[in-house]
Amino acid sequence: MTVTRFAPSPTGYLHLGHAHSALVGWHRARAESGRFLLRIEDIDPARCRPEFEAAILEDLGWLGLDWDGEVRRQSDHLADYQAALDRLGDMGLTYPCFCSRKDIAAAAAAPHGPEGPVYPGTCRNQPAELVRARQARGDPYALRLDVARARALTGPLSFVDEREGTVEARPETLGDVVLARRDAPASYHLCVTVDDHLQGVTLVTRGVDLFHATHIHRLLQAILDLNVPTYRHHLLLTNAAGERLSKRDEAVALRAMRQAGRSAAEVRALAGFSG
């Protein structure tokens, strides 16, 4: 049975790109008598707000989308992510990193990957005494995944994307990603991988902008003995300038379209679904 999900973050109002992504998963699940799940990725307390979550539920209902079972909120499942972090730590696959984003961007040795500067490994092999001293001093740090060490344990990996076929996983292209930091108990990469396993997701439908993240997720699945879903990275909706729709660029919200008199059917059609 196909089980897929829509997993928005309540950091703003849904726009047409979100509607497209939700409709891709919903239509697929309903066409195959499967399950469509709704997950609220509210792991970032500084940016997530309850009014945005309420708006997500309202907008999806207005579009005519329903979901199966209860909504899973990441903030209710911190113990699941901590258990995964503890396991990775026990395996020697995480390390504290005291570098700021500014430090990494300014590092002359920082290579560039598909998503920008890649962490150059500055803190990967710091002496244990120095790490303990900095932690005792209260220096802020993040926990990073030692990708090379993890890769040595797993060997070659691959995943199936419905558009690309079988894809060789190359998590090293994103470097040693952050798995947790002081202001967020777990990162997107860790949370979604654990959530998809615990929720029994068999098909991950999400935008092609997250294709590279899947390489890291495949590595985490292998290390943590998690289920491996099939992926469908759909194309993104763009604006008149050919730029993908995003909250940060103030893409027109679904609620604004509704308030302007657009019907749900019209918005579904604009999102690529006339049915």
Secondary structure, 3 states (H helix, E strand, C coil): CCEEEECCCCCCCCEHHHHHHHHHHHHHHHHCCCEEEEEECCCCCCCCCHHHHHHHHHHHHHHCCCCCCCCEEHHHCHHHHHHHHHHHHHCCCEEEECCCHHHHHHCCCCCEECCEECCCCCCCCCCHHHHHHHHHHCCCCEEEECHHHHHHHHCCCEEEECCCEEEECCHHHHCCCEEEECCECCCHHHHHHHHHHHCCCCEEEEEHHHHHHHHHHHHHHHHHCCCCCEEEEECCCECCCCCECCCCCCCCEHHHHHHCCCCHHHHHHHCCCCC
